[in-house]
Amino acid sequence: MLTVGQRIIQRCSELGIKLKPACDLAGVEYPTLHQQIRKNRPIPFATIDKLAPVLQSPLELFSERRSSIMVTPFSSDPRVTKASKAANKHLKDAELKAIESGTEITTDAILDWLDREGGRLNNFEEFRDSVDLFFPAQEFDIIVRPAHLGKYSLATRFFDLKGPEDYQEKVSLFDPGTLSEMVATHVAVQQSSNYRVDDVNIVVTVNGKEISGRYRRVMAPVIDENDEPFTLVGARLIRAVLPLSNE
C-alpha cells in the first residue's frame, strides 16, 4: 500500500509537475514536505488539504486507510494466480480513476448525505450513478424489484447489469435462501425507518460461473419529491474471487 507521501509523488508524476512547483502553487513549505516524504514522517492534514486542489484530486486519494478492491486467487493454479495479479492491477487503476473522476462514492459519503437530507432524495445527482433504488419489498415477495440502477453502482458493475429487466433475470437465478435473505433485509430496513450498514459475504452463480466476494453495504428508506418511498442501496466491494476462465 502506498504511503501518503508516495501518493503525492505519484500524482505529481501523473500530472507532469515537480513537487516544488506544486508546493509553491499550494502555499506549502517545500523543504518541510520534502523531508516528511523522504523520511516517511506523518504529513499534516492541512498540507494535504492545500495540495489536493493543485493535484486535481479528492482528499480520499491520499488516504492510507482507504478500503481497496482485491481479487483473491481461489486455487494455486498458475493460470489463476497470473489472472489474479493482472486483475488486481486493472482494478486498482480503475479504482483510482474512479476516485479522481468522482464516480466512486464511499459509504461514509452516502451516510453523510442521508443525514444531511433527512432521508429525502434532495441533491441526489451526486449519488444517482453510484447507488440503486428499489421499490419497498413486502414479506411475501420472492425477489426485490429495482426502480433505478446506478450505472456505476456495485451491482451494475459486479453482475454486468444492463437495466432493471436484466437485474430481474440474473438475480432470479440466485438460490432461494439468498433471495429470501435479500427480501427480508429490505423489509426490515423499511420497517425500521432507519439506515443500516453491513459487511456482506455473497456467493452466487451467474452465467454458469460462481462469483463470490465481500462488500460493505448501506441501505436506507428514502422518499422522492412526490413522497414515494424507496429503499436506497449503496455498496463498495472489499474483496472478490476471480472465476477461472474457460478460455
PyMOL commands that set and color helices and strands:
alter all, ss='L'
color gray80, all
select helices_A, chain A and resi 4-15+19-26+30-38+45-54+59-62+78-101+107-117+125-128+154-158+164-171+176-192
alter helices_A, ss='H'
color red, helices_A
select strands_A, chain A and resi 71-72+132-134+146-149+196-206+209-223+229-241
alter strands_A, ss='S'
color yellow, strands_A
deselect
rebuild
show_as cartoon
